[in-house]
Amino acid sequence: MSRPLQQKTIGLLGGCSNVATEHYYRMLNDGVNARLGGWDIAETLIAGMNFGNIEAMVREDDWDGLANYMRSKVEGLIAGGADLILCVSNTLHKPLEAIMAERHVPMLHIADPTGQAIRDAGLNRVALFGTRPVMQLDYLKARWRDRFGIETITPTDAEQEEIDRIIFDELVKGDFRDASRRRYIEIAERMRADEQAEGLILGCTEIFLLIDQPDMPDFPMFNTASLHCDAAVRFALEAE
């Protein structure tokens, strides 16, 4: 094998949250190493945004301010030589799509690997957990519907409030509580029983650190973070 080994550089738009960014970096490196072996890992650039800015603007529905903040970070990744932009947040794909439409460098949309995995599993109706914007707005749900024929259903307003609070007050701070795990599982079980949900999208990139497939072995879970990273590894290592 000739050196340096050629692979594409993944530009990671991170900091949203730092907990998710840490695990994205590990999963990307583990994925490349699993493919190549030895000492090889991914080639990455990371733009770590201040999550305090993200949290404040999401809470205030300041999507224009968020887009302006993110735009400069994306430009820095592209200027640094990124061949692919990967955002570690489901929530931030709302402003990111418009930002990337102006750029020549591709973005790997977080919804697409998950949509493909759900379709491959033969499911049509899945529950969606995430931040309040992910659960209430249509930008991800429409993409799953229009591109993959998947219907996403969301928890009740009160359940959404609980899910969102646990994400912002606990998960993004690396605080994983048994009571919160049990509550997420209770909501998923209710949606399976009452609303015929066939599976669950972990639509926030920290949720898999709280609940994952072993917690409900007979209820398919779709981890947006790991599916996103797997697709990015394939992109980074594929031939030109």
DRENPA-3360 file (N, C-alpha, C; in nm, 2 decimals, always signed):
BEGIN
1 = MSRPLQQK = +0.08/-0.12/+0.00/+0.00/+0.00/+0.00/+0.09/+0.12/+0.00 ~ +0.07/+0.21/-0.10/+0.15/+0.33/-0.11/+0.10/+0.43/+0.00 ~ +0.20/+0.51/+0.05/+0.17/+0.62/+0.15/+0.21/+0.75/+0.09 ~ +0.13/+0.86/+0.12/+0.02/+0.85/+0.21/-0.10/+0.79/+0.14 ~ -0.18/+0.72/+0.22/-0.30/+0.66/+0.17/-0.40/+0.77/+0.14 ~ -0.46/+0.76/+0.02/-0.56/+0.86/-0.02/-0.70/+0.83/+0.03 ~ -0.76/+0.92/+0.10/-0.90/+0.91/+0.14/-0.95/+1.06/+0.15 ~ -1.08/+1.07/+0.14/-1.14/+1.20/+0.15/-1.15/+1.25/+0.29;
9 = TIGLLGGC = -1.14/+1.38/+0.30/-1.14/+1.45/+0.43/-1.28/+1.48/+0.47 ~ -1.32/+1.44/+0.59/-1.45/+1.46/+0.64/-1.45/+1.59/+0.72 ~ -1.53/+1.69/+0.69/-1.54/+1.81/+0.76/-1.66/+1.80/+0.86 ~ -1.62/+1.80/+0.99/-1.72/+1.77/+1.09/-1.77/+1.90/+1.16 ~ -1.89/+1.93/+1.14/-1.95/+2.05/+1.20/-2.00/+2.01/+1.34 ~ -1.92/+2.04/+1.44/-1.95/+1.98/+1.57/-1.98/+2.09/+1.67 ~ -1.97/+2.04/+1.80/-2.00/+2.13/+1.91/-2.15/+2.13/+1.94 ~ -2.23/+2.05/+1.87/-2.38/+2.06/+1.89/-2.44/+1.92/+1.91;
17 = SNVATEHY = -2.40/+1.86/+2.02/-2.32/+1.90/+2.13/-2.18/+1.85/+2.12 ~ -2.10/+1.89/+2.22/-1.96/+1.84/+2.23/-1.97/+1.69/+2.26 ~ -2.07/+1.64/+2.33/-2.08/+1.50/+2.36/-2.10/+1.42/+2.23 ~ -2.19/+1.47/+2.15/-2.22/+1.40/+2.02/-2.09/+1.41/+1.93 ~ -2.02/+1.52/+1.93/-1.90/+1.54/+1.85/-1.79/+1.44/+1.89 ~ -1.78/+1.42/+2.02/-1.68/+1.32/+2.07/-1.71/+1.18/+2.01 ~ -1.83/+1.14/+2.01/-1.87/+1.01/+1.97/-1.87/+1.00/+1.82 ~ -1.90/+1.10/+1.75/-1.88/+1.11/+1.60/-1.74/+1.08/+1.56;
25 = YRMLNDGV = -1.65/+1.15/+1.63/-1.50/+1.14/+1.60/-1.46/+0.99/+1.62 ~ -1.50/+0.94/+1.73/-1.46/+0.80/+1.76/-1.52/+0.70/+1.66 ~ -1.65/+0.72/+1.62/-1.72/+0.63/+1.53/-1.66/+0.64/+1.39 ~ -1.62/+0.76/+1.35/-1.56/+0.77/+1.22/-1.42/+0.70/+1.21 ~ -1.34/+0.72/+1.32/-1.21/+0.66/+1.32/-1.22/+0.51/+1.34 ~ -1.32/+0.46/+1.42/-1.34/+0.32/+1.43/-1.38/+0.26/+1.30 ~ -1.47/+0.33/+1.23/-1.52/+0.28/+1.10/-1.41/+0.26/+1.00 ~ -1.33/+0.36/+0.99/-1.22/+0.36/+0.89/-1.12/+0.25/+0.93;
33 = NARLGGWD = -1.09/+0.24/+1.06/-0.99/+0.14/+1.10/-1.05/+0.00/+1.08 ~ -1.18/-0.02/+1.10/-1.24/-0.15/+1.07/-1.23/-0.19/+0.93 ~ -1.23/-0.09/+0.84/-1.22/-0.12/+0.69/-1.07/-0.14/+0.65 ~ -0.98/-0.06/+0.71/-0.84/-0.06/+0.66/-0.74/-0.14/+0.75 ~ -0.78/-0.15/+0.88/-0.69/-0.21/+0.98/-0.57/-0.14/+1.02 ~ -0.48/-0.20/+1.08/-0.35/-0.14/+1.12/-0.37/-0.02/+1.21 ~ -0.30/+0.09/+1.16/-0.31/+0.22/+1.24/-0.39/+0.32/+1.17 ~ -0.46/+0.28/+1.06/-0.53/+0.38/+0.98/-0.66/+0.43/+1.05;
41 = IAETLIAG = -0.69/+0.56/+1.04/-0.81/+0.62/+1.09/-0.86/+0.72/+0.99 ~ -0.97/+0.79/+1.02/-1.02/+0.89/+0.92/-0.94/+1.01/+0.92 ~ -0.95/+1.08/+0.81/-0.89/+1.22/+0.79/-1.01/+1.32/+0.81 ~ -0.99/+1.40/+0.92/-1.10/+1.49/+0.96/-1.06/+1.63/+0.98 ~ -1.15/+1.72/+0.96/-1.14/+1.86/+1.02/-1.26/+1.88/+1.10 ~ -1.24/+1.94/+1.22/-1.36/+1.97/+1.31/-1.37/+2.11/+1.34 ~ -1.49/+2.17/+1.31/-1.52/+2.30/+1.35/-1.61/+2.29/+1.47 ~ -1.56/+2.32/+1.59/-1.64/+2.30/+1.71/-1.71/+2.43/+1.75;
49 = MNFGNIEA = -1.84/+2.43/+1.72/-1.92/+2.55/+1.76/-1.95/+2.56/+1.91 ~ -1.98/+2.67/+1.96/-2.01/+2.69/+2.10/-2.16/+2.65/+2.12 ~ -2.18/+2.55/+2.19/-2.32/+2.50/+2.21/-2.40/+2.60/+2.29 ~ -2.34/+2.69/+2.36/-2.42/+2.79/+2.43/-2.49/+2.88/+2.33 ~ -2.43/+2.91/+2.21/-2.49/+2.99/+2.11/-2.60/+2.91/+2.04 ~ -2.57/+2.78/+2.02/-2.67/+2.69/+1.95/-2.80/+2.68/+2.04 ~ -2.78/+2.65/+2.17/-2.89/+2.64/+2.26/-2.98/+2.76/+2.26 ~ -2.92/+2.88/+2.28/-2.99/+3.00/+2.29/-3.07/+3.03/+2.16;
57 = MVREDDWD = -3.01/+3.01/+2.04/-3.08/+3.04/+1.92/-3.19/+2.94/+1.89 ~ -3.17/+2.82/+1.92/-3.27/+2.72/+1.90/-3.39/+2.75/+1.99 ~ -3.37/+2.78/+2.12/-3.47/+2.82/+2.21/-3.56/+2.94/+2.16 ~ -3.49/+3.03/+2.10/-3.55/+3.16/+2.05/-3.61/+3.14/+1.91 ~ -3.60/+3.03/+1.85/-3.64/+3.01/+1.71/-3.57/+3.11/+1.62 ~ -3.44/+3.14/+1.65/-3.36/+3.23/+1.57/-3.29/+3.15/+1.46 ~ -3.36/+3.10/+1.36/-3.30/+3.02/+1.26/-3.21/+3.10/+1.17 ~ -3.24/+3.23/+1.14/-3.15/+3.32/+1.06/-3.02/+3.34/+1.13;
65 = GLANYMRS = -3.03/+3.37/+1.26/-2.90/+3.39/+1.34/-2.82/+3.26/+1.34 ~ -2.89/+3.15/+1.36/-2.82/+3.02/+1.36/-2.75/+2.99/+1.22 ~ -2.82/+3.02/+1.11/-2.76/+3.00/+0.98/-2.64/+3.09/+0.96 ~ -2.64/+3.21/+1.00/-2.53/+3.30/+0.99/-2.41/+3.25/+1.07 ~ -2.44/+3.20/+1.19/-2.33/+3.15/+1.27/-2.27/+3.02/+1.21 ~ -2.36/+2.93/+1.16/-2.31/+2.81/+1.11/-2.24/+2.83/+0.97 ~ -2.28/+2.93/+0.90/-2.22/+2.95/+0.76/-2.07/+2.98/+0.77 ~ -2.03/+3.06/+0.87/-1.89/+3.09/+0.88/-1.81/+2.96/+0.92;
73 = KVEGLIAG = -1.87/+2.87/+1.00/-1.80/+2.75/+1.03/-1.79/+2.66/+0.91 ~ -1.89/+2.65/+0.83/-1.89/+2.56/+0.71/-1.78/+2.62/+0.62 ~ -1.78/+2.75/+0.60/-1.68/+2.81/+0.51/-1.54/+2.78/+0.56 ~ -1.52/+2.77/+0.69/-1.38/+2.74/+0.74/-1.35/+2.59/+0.71 ~ -1.45/+2.50/+0.72/-1.42/+2.36/+0.69/-1.38/+2.35/+0.54 ~ -1.46/+2.41/+0.46/-1.43/+2.40/+0.31/-1.30/+2.46/+0.28 ~ -1.27/+2.58/+0.33/-1.14/+2.64/+0.31/-1.02/+2.55/+0.36 ~ -1.05/+2.47/+0.46/-0.94/+2.38/+0.51/-0.93/+2.26/+0.43;
81 = GADLILCV = -1.01/+2.23/+0.33/-0.99/+2.12/+0.25/-1.09/+2.01/+0.27 ~ -1.20/+2.03/+0.34/-1.30/+1.92/+0.35/-1.36/+1.88/+0.22 ~ -1.38/+1.75/+0.20/-1.44/+1.69/+0.08/-1.59/+1.66/+0.11 ~ -1.63/+1.66/+0.23/-1.76/+1.63/+0.27/-1.79/+1.70/+0.40 ~ -1.92/+1.76/+0.41/-1.96/+1.82/+0.53/-2.06/+1.72/+0.61 ~ -2.03/+1.71/+0.73/-2.11/+1.62/+0.82/-2.14/+1.70/+0.95 ~ -2.27/+1.72/+0.97/-2.32/+1.79/+1.09/-2.36/+1.69/+1.19 ~ -2.32/+1.71/+1.31/-2.34/+1.61/+1.42/-2.48/+1.63/+1.48;
89 = SNTLHKPL = -2.57/+1.71/+1.43/-2.69/+1.74/+1.49/-2.81/+1.72/+1.39 ~ -2.91/+1.65/+1.43/-3.03/+1.64/+1.35/-3.10/+1.78/+1.35 ~ -3.10/+1.85/+1.46/-3.17/+1.98/+1.47/-3.12/+2.08/+1.37 ~ -2.98/+2.08/+1.36/-2.92/+2.19/+1.28/-2.92/+2.16/+1.13 ~ -2.98/+2.05/+1.09/-3.00/+2.03/+0.94/-3.11/+2.13/+0.88 ~ -3.19/+2.19/+0.97/-3.28/+2.29/+0.91/-3.21/+2.40/+0.84 ~ -3.12/+2.48/+0.91/-3.05/+2.58/+0.84/-2.94/+2.53/+0.75 ~ -2.89/+2.41/+0.78/-2.77/+2.36/+0.70/-2.81/+2.33/+0.55;
97 = EAIMAERH = -2.93/+2.28/+0.53/-2.96/+2.25/+0.39/-2.95/+2.37/+0.30 ~ -3.00/+2.49/+0.34/-2.99/+2.61/+0.26/-2.84/+2.66/+0.25 ~ -2.77/+2.64/+0.36/-2.62/+2.68/+0.35/-2.55/+2.60/+0.25 ~ -2.57/+2.47/+0.25/-2.50/+2.38/+0.16/-2.54/+2.39/+0.02 ~ -2.67/+2.44/-0.01/-2.71/+2.45/-0.14/-2.63/+2.56/-0.22 ~ -2.56/+2.64/-0.14/-2.47/+2.75/-0.20/-2.33/+2.70/-0.22 ~ -2.30/+2.58/-0.18/-2.16/+2.53/-0.18/-2.14/+2.42/-0.28 ~ -2.02/+2.40/-0.33/-1.98/+2.29/-0.42/-1.95/+2.16/-0.35;
105 = VPMLHIAD = -1.91/+2.17/-0.22/-1.88/+2.05/-0.15/-2.00/+1.98/-0.10 ~ -2.01/+1.85/-0.11/-2.14/+1.78/-0.07/-2.16/+1.78/+0.08 ~ -2.28/+1.77/+0.12/-2.32/+1.74/+0.25/-2.39/+1.60/+0.26 ~ -2.35/+1.52/+0.36/-2.42/+1.40/+0.38/-2.54/+1.42/+0.48 ~ -2.66/+1.42/+0.43/-2.77/+1.46/+0.51/-2.80/+1.35/+0.61 ~ -2.82/+1.38/+0.73/-2.84/+1.29/+0.84/-2.96/+1.20/+0.82 ~ -3.06/+1.25/+0.76/-3.19/+1.17/+0.74/-3.17/+1.06/+0.64 ~ -3.08/+1.07/+0.55/-3.08/+0.97/+0.44/-3.03/+0.83/+0.48;
113 = PTGQAIRD = -2.92/+0.82/+0.55/-2.88/+0.68/+0.59/-2.99/+0.62/+0.68 ~ -3.05/+0.70/+0.76/-3.16/+0.64/+0.85/-3.28/+0.60/+0.76 ~ -3.32/+0.69/+0.67/-3.43/+0.65/+0.58/-3.41/+0.52/+0.50 ~ -3.28/+0.51/+0.45/-3.25/+0.39/+0.38/-3.25/+0.26/+0.47 ~ -3.21/+0.28/+0.59/-3.21/+0.16/+0.69/-3.35/+0.12/+0.72 ~ -3.44/+0.22/+0.74/-3.58/+0.19/+0.77/-3.64/+0.12/+0.65 ~ -3.62/+0.17/+0.54/-3.68/+0.11/+0.42/-3.62/-0.03/+0.40 ~ -3.49/-0.05/+0.42/-3.43/-0.18/+0.41/-3.50/-0.28/+0.51;
121 = AGLNRVAL = -3.54/-0.23/+0.62/-3.60/-0.31/+0.73/-3.75/-0.34/+0.70 ~ -3.80/-0.28/+0.59/-3.94/-0.30/+0.55/-4.04/-0.24/+0.64 ~ -4.00/-0.13/+0.71/-4.10/-0.06/+0.80/-4.15/+0.06/+0.73 ~ -4.28/+0.10/+0.77/-4.35/+0.21/+0.71/-4.38/+0.32/+0.81 ~ -4.40/+0.29/+0.94/-4.45/+0.38/+1.03/-4.36/+0.37/+1.16 ~ -4.29/+0.48/+1.18/-4.19/+0.48/+1.30/-4.21/+0.60/+1.38 ~ -4.18/+0.58/+1.51/-4.18/+0.69/+1.61/-4.05/+0.77/+1.60 ~ -4.06/+0.90/+1.63/-3.94/+0.99/+1.62/-3.92/+1.06/+1.76;
129 = FGTRPVMQ = -3.81/+1.04/+1.82/-3.76/+1.11/+1.93/-3.66/+1.21/+1.89 ~ -3.65/+1.33/+1.95/-3.55/+1.43/+1.92/-3.58/+1.56/+2.00 ~ -3.51/+1.66/+1.96/-3.54/+1.79/+2.02/-3.68/+1.84/+1.97 ~ -3.73/+1.94/+2.04/-3.86/+1.99/+2.00/-3.87/+2.03/+1.85 ~ -3.77/+2.10/+1.79/-3.78/+2.13/+1.65/-3.79/+2.00/+1.56 ~ -3.71/+1.90/+1.60/-3.71/+1.78/+1.52/-3.85/+1.71/+1.52 ~ -3.91/+1.71/+1.64/-4.04/+1.64/+1.65/-4.15/+1.73/+1.60 ~ -4.14/+1.86/+1.61/-4.26/+1.95/+1.57/-4.25/+2.00/+1.43;
137 = LDYLKARW = -4.13/+2.02/+1.38/-4.12/+2.08/+1.24/-4.12/+1.97/+1.14 ~ -4.13/+2.01/+1.01/-4.14/+1.91/+0.91/-4.02/+1.88/+0.83 ~ -3.91/+1.95/+0.85/-3.79/+1.94/+0.76/-3.73/+1.80/+0.75 ~ -3.73/+1.72/+0.86/-3.68/+1.59/+0.85/-3.79/+1.49/+0.82 ~ -3.91/+1.51/+0.88/-4.02/+1.42/+0.85/-4.06/+1.42/+0.71 ~ -4.05/+1.54/+0.64/-4.09/+1.55/+0.50/-3.98/+1.47/+0.42 ~ -3.86/+1.48/+0.45/-3.75/+1.41/+0.38/-3.77/+1.26/+0.39 ~ -3.80/+1.21/+0.50/-3.83/+1.07/+0.52/-3.95/+1.02/+0.44;
145 = RDRFGIET = -4.05/+1.11/+0.44/-4.18/+1.08/+0.37/-4.15/+1.08/+0.22 ~ -4.09/+1.19/+0.17/-4.09/+1.21/+0.02/-3.98/+1.13/-0.04 ~ -3.87/+1.10/+0.02/-3.76/+1.02/-0.04/-3.77/+0.87/-0.01 ~ -3.83/+0.84/+0.10/-3.83/+0.69/+0.14/-3.97/+0.63/+0.17 ~ -4.07/+0.72/+0.16/-4.21/+0.66/+0.18/-4.23/+0.62/+0.33 ~ -4.17/+0.69/+0.42/-4.18/+0.65/+0.56/-4.26/+0.76/+0.63 ~ -4.36/+0.71/+0.71/-4.44/+0.79/+0.80/-4.38/+0.80/+0.94 ~ -4.35/+0.92/+0.98/-4.30/+0.94/+1.12/-4.41/+0.99/+1.21;
153 = ITPTDAEQ = -4.42/+0.94/+1.33/-4.52/+0.98/+1.42/-4.44/+1.03/+1.55 ~ -4.50/+1.13/+1.62/-4.43/+1.19/+1.73/-4.51/+1.17/+1.86 ~ -4.44/+1.18/+1.97/-4.51/+1.17/+2.10/-4.61/+1.29/+2.12 ~ -4.68/+1.28/+2.23/-4.77/+1.38/+2.27/-4.70/+1.51/+2.31 ~ -4.76/+1.62/+2.31/-4.69/+1.75/+2.35/-4.62/+1.73/+2.48 ~ -4.69/+1.68/+2.58/-4.63/+1.66/+2.71/-4.51/+1.57/+2.71 ~ -4.52/+1.46/+2.63/-4.40/+1.37/+2.61/-4.29/+1.44/+2.54 ~ -4.32/+1.52/+2.44/-4.22/+1.59/+2.37/-4.14/+1.69/+2.46;
161 = EEIDRIIF = -4.22/+1.75/+2.55/-4.15/+1.84/+2.65/-4.05/+1.77/+2.73 ~ -4.09/+1.65/+2.78/-4.00/+1.56/+2.86/-3.88/+1.52/+2.78 ~ -3.90/+1.47/+2.66/-3.79/+1.43/+2.58/-3.69/+1.54/+2.55 ~ -3.74/+1.66/+2.52/-3.66/+1.77/+2.49/-3.58/+1.82/+2.61 ~ -3.65/+1.82/+2.73/-3.58/+1.87/+2.85/-3.47/+1.77/+2.89 ~ -3.49/+1.64/+2.87/-3.39/+1.55/+2.90/-3.27/+1.57/+2.81 ~ -3.29/+1.59/+2.69/-3.18/+1.62/+2.59/-3.10/+1.74/+2.64 ~ -3.16/+1.85/+2.66/-3.09/+1.98/+2.68/-3.04/+1.99/+2.83;
169 = DELVKGDF = -3.11/+1.93/+2.92/-3.07/+1.94/+3.06/-2.97/+1.83/+3.11 ~ -2.97/+1.72/+3.03/-2.90/+1.60/+3.08/-2.80/+1.55/+2.97 ~ -2.86/+1.51/+2.86/-2.77/+1.43/+2.76/-2.66/+1.51/+2.70 ~ -2.68/+1.64/+2.67/-2.58/+1.72/+2.61/-2.47/+1.75/+2.71 ~ -2.50/+1.72/+2.84/-2.40/+1.75/+2.94/-2.33/+1.62/+2.99 ~ -2.36/+1.51/+2.92/-2.31/+1.38/+2.95/-2.37/+1.32/+3.08 ~ -2.49/+1.36/+3.11/-2.56/+1.31/+3.23/-2.67/+1.21/+3.19 ~ -2.65/+1.09/+3.22/-2.73/+0.98/+3.17/-2.80/+0.91/+3.29;
177 = RDASRRRY = -2.93/+0.93/+3.31/-3.00/+0.89/+3.43/-3.09/+0.77/+3.40 ~ -3.09/+0.68/+3.50/-3.18/+0.56/+3.48/-3.33/+0.60/+3.47 ~ -3.37/+0.70/+3.55/-3.51/+0.75/+3.54/-3.54/+0.80/+3.40 ~ -3.45/+0.87/+3.34/-3.47/+0.92/+3.21/-3.48/+0.81/+3.10 ~ -3.39/+0.71/+3.12/-3.39/+0.59/+3.03/-3.52/+0.52/+3.04 ~ -3.57/+0.50/+3.16/-3.70/+0.43/+3.18/-3.81/+0.51/+3.12 ~ -3.81/+0.65/+3.13/-3.92/+0.73/+3.08/-3.92/+0.72/+2.92 ~ -3.80/+0.73/+2.86/-3.79/+0.72/+2.72/-3.85/+0.58/+2.67;
185 = IEIAERMR = -3.82/+0.48/+2.74/-3.87/+0.34/+2.70/-4.02/+0.34/+2.72 ~ -4.07/+0.40/+2.83/-4.21/+0.40/+2.85/-4.29/+0.47/+2.74 ~ -4.23/+0.58/+2.69/-4.30/+0.65/+2.58/-4.29/+0.57/+2.45 ~ -4.18/+0.51/+2.43/-4.17/+0.42/+2.31/-4.27/+0.31/+2.31 ~ -4.28/+0.24/+2.43/-4.37/+0.13/+2.45/-4.52/+0.18/+2.43 ~ -4.55/+0.30/+2.48/-4.68/+0.35/+2.46/-4.71/+0.37/+2.31 ~ -4.62/+0.43/+2.24/-4.64/+0.45/+2.10/-4.65/+0.33/+2.02 ~ -4.58/+0.22/+2.06/-4.59/+0.09/+1.99/-4.73/+0.04/+2.01;
193 = ADEQAEGL = -4.78/+0.05/+2.14/-4.91/-0.01/+2.17/-5.02/+0.07/+2.12 ~ -5.02/+0.20/+2.14/-5.13/+0.29/+2.11/-5.13/+0.34/+1.96 ~ -5.02/+0.35/+1.90/-5.01/+0.42/+1.77/-4.95/+0.33/+1.66 ~ -4.93/+0.21/+1.70/-4.88/+0.11/+1.60/-4.74/+0.15/+1.54 ~ -4.66/+0.21/+1.62/-4.52/+0.24/+1.58/-4.45/+0.11/+1.56 ~ -4.38/+0.10/+1.45/-4.31/-0.03/+1.41/-4.16/-0.02/+1.45 ~ -4.11/+0.10/+1.49/-3.98/+0.12/+1.53/-3.96/+0.26/+1.58 ~ -3.83/+0.29/+1.61/-3.81/+0.42/+1.67/-3.68/+0.48/+1.61;
201 = ILGCTEIF = -3.69/+0.61/+1.56/-3.58/+0.69/+1.52/-3.52/+0.76/+1.64 ~ -3.39/+0.73/+1.67/-3.32/+0.81/+1.77/-3.27/+0.94/+1.70 ~ -3.36/+1.04/+1.70/-3.34/+1.15/+1.61/-3.27/+1.27/+1.68 ~ -3.19/+1.24/+1.78/-3.10/+1.33/+1.84/-2.97/+1.25/+1.86 ~ -2.86/+1.31/+1.83/-2.74/+1.23/+1.82/-2.68/+1.20/+1.96 ~ -2.74/+1.24/+2.07/-2.70/+1.19/+2.20/-2.79/+1.08/+2.26 ~ -2.91/+1.06/+2.20/-3.01/+0.97/+2.25/-2.95/+0.82/+2.26 ~ -2.87/+0.78/+2.17/-2.83/+0.64/+2.17/-2.74/+0.62/+2.29;
209 = LLIDQPDM = -2.69/+0.72/+2.35/-2.61/+0.71/+2.48/-2.70/+0.68/+2.60 ~ -2.83/+0.70/+2.58/-2.92/+0.68/+2.69/-3.00/+0.55/+2.67 ~ -3.06/+0.54/+2.55/-3.13/+0.41/+2.51/-3.08/+0.37/+2.37 ~ -3.07/+0.24/+2.36/-3.03/+0.18/+2.23/-3.09/+0.04/+2.22 ~ -3.06/-0.03/+2.11/-3.14/-0.15/+2.08/-3.14/-0.25/+2.19 ~ -3.04/-0.27/+2.27/-3.05/-0.37/+2.38/-3.16/-0.34/+2.48 ~ -3.20/-0.21/+2.49/-3.31/-0.18/+2.59/-3.45/-0.22/+2.54 ~ -3.47/-0.24/+2.41/-3.59/-0.29/+2.36/-3.56/-0.38/+2.24;
217 = PDFPMFNT = -3.51/-0.50/+2.27/-3.46/-0.59/+2.16/-3.55/-0.62/+2.05 ~ -3.68/-0.62/+2.08/-3.78/-0.66/+1.97/-3.85/-0.54/+1.91 ~ -3.79/-0.42/+1.93/-3.85/-0.29/+1.87/-3.73/-0.22/+1.80 ~ -3.73/-0.23/+1.67/-3.62/-0.18/+1.59/-3.59/-0.03/+1.62 ~ -3.47/+0.00/+1.65/-3.42/+0.14/+1.67/-3.32/+0.18/+1.57 ~ -3.33/+0.31/+1.53/-3.25/+0.36/+1.42/-3.17/+0.47/+1.47 ~ -3.04/+0.45/+1.49/-2.95/+0.54/+1.55/-2.89/+0.64/+1.45 ~ -2.95/+0.76/+1.44/-2.91/+0.85/+1.33/-2.76/+0.88/+1.33;
225 = ASLHCDAA = -2.70/+0.88/+1.45/-2.56/+0.91/+1.46/-2.47/+0.80/+1.40 ~ -2.49/+0.68/+1.44/-2.41/+0.57/+1.39/-2.43/+0.55/+1.24 ~ -2.55/+0.56/+1.19/-2.58/+0.54/+1.05/-2.52/+0.65/+0.97 ~ -2.52/+0.77/+1.02/-2.46/+0.88/+0.96/-2.31/+0.86/+0.94 ~ -2.24/+0.82/+1.05/-2.10/+0.79/+1.05/-2.06/+0.68/+0.95 ~ -2.14/+0.57/+0.95/-2.12/+0.46/+0.86/-2.12/+0.51/+0.72 ~ -2.22/+0.59/+0.68/-2.22/+0.64/+0.54/-2.11/+0.73/+0.51 ~ -2.06/+0.81/+0.61/-1.95/+0.90/+0.58/-1.82/+0.82/+0.56;
233 = VRFALEAE = -1.80/+0.71/+0.63/-1.69/+0.63/+0.62/-1.69/+0.57/+0.48 ~ -1.80/+0.52/+0.43/-1.81/+0.47/+0.29/-1.77/+0.58/+0.19 ~ -1.82/+0.70/+0.21/-1.79/+0.81/+0.12/-1.64/+0.84/+0.12 ~ -1.58/+0.84/+0.24/-1.44/+0.88/+0.25/-1.35/+0.78/+0.18 ~ -1.39/+0.65/+0.18/-1.30/+0.55/+0.13/-1.33/+0.50/-0.01 ~ -1.44/+0.55/-0.07/-1.48/+0.51/-0.20/-1.38/+0.57/-0.30 ~ -1.37/+0.50/-0.42/-1.28/+0.56/-0.53/-1.35/+0.68/-0.58 ~ -1.26/+0.76/-0.64/-1.31/+0.89/-0.70/-1.41/+0.85/-0.81;
% end
